[in-house]
Amino acid sequence: MAKGLVSIGANGTGNQLVLKVDGGRAGAQVFRWHHATGRLAPWKPGIAAIAASATRSRDFVLGRLRASGRTGSRPGNPGV
């Protein structure tokens, strides 16, 4: 992978979702990096899709914990 990229996800075939890093800071635009060609292309769903998926996953897990009678809380992080 090219220098100046940081991987934030993979599809299991070598392709990666990446962010460009400039001056030690990751940019907000998500790119798809193709492992065979090294081609970098904007990933249209973007970071909002990743955040939405993470929120859905968290809510699902918390719902299951509550349904089982457990809150999922731990010391220093009540109710989570």
PyMOL commands that set and color helices and strands:
alter all, ss='L'
color gray80, all
select helices_A, chain A and resi 46-67
alter helices_A, ss='H'
color red, helices_A
select strands_A, chain A and resi 5-10+16-22+25-33+40-42
alter strands_A, ss='S'
color yellow, strands_A
deselect
rebuild
show_as cartoon
